[in-house]
Amino acid sequence: MWPEVLTAKETAAYLRLDYQLLMRMTRAGELPSLKTGRTYRYHRRAIDQLMGADTIRR
């Protein structure tokens, strides 16, 4: 199971995107993220909602 807060590399793997594409999308403001120092963090639920994923857990 994926953690609630993801690193950029984890988010790229989660979305099956190239890391560089993820970073371009992040810098363009297309993905919700939090910059902490030189790194970005992503909240998994926010990414799921943005992508329209069903987040209902059973």
C-alpha positions in Angstrom: 0.0 0.0 0.0 1.2 3.5 -0.8 1.9 5.9 2.1 -0.2 9.1 2.4 2.7 11.4 1.6 4.8 10.5 -1.4 8.2 11.7 -2.6 8.6 12.8 -6.2 10.1 9.5 -7.3 7.3 7.6 -5.5 4.7 9.8 -7.2 6.2 9.3 -10.6 6.0 5.5 -10.0 2.5 5.7 -8.6 1.3 7.7 -11.7 3.5 5.7 -14.1 5.1 8.9 -15.4 8.7 9.7 -16.2 10.3 11.5 -13.3 11.3 14.5 -15.5 7.7 14.9 -16.8 6.4 14.8 -13.2 8.8 17.6 -12.2 7.8 19.7 -15.3 4.1 19.2 -14.3 4.9 20.1 -10.7 6.8 23.3 -11.6 4.0 24.3 -14.0 1.5 24.0 -11.1 -0.4 21.1 -12.7 0.1 18.8 -9.7 -0.6 19.8 -6.0 2.6 19.6 -4.1 4.5 21.0 -1.1 8.1 22.1 -1.6 10.2 21.4 1.4 13.7 22.7 0.9 14.9 21.3 -2.4 12.4 18.5 -2.5 8.7 18.1 -3.3 6.1 16.1 -1.5 2.7 15.0 -2.8 -0.4 13.9 -0.8 -1.7 10.7 -2.3 -5.4 11.5 -1.9 -5.0 14.9 -3.6 -3.3 13.1 -6.5 -6.1 10.5 -6.6 -8.8 13.2 -6.6 -7.0 15.2 -9.4 -6.8 12.1 -11.5 -10.4 11.1 -10.8 -9.4 7.8 -9.1 -11.9 6.0 -6.9 -10.6 6.3 -3.4 -13.2 4.2 -1.6 -11.6 1.6 0.6 -13.3 -1.7 1.5 
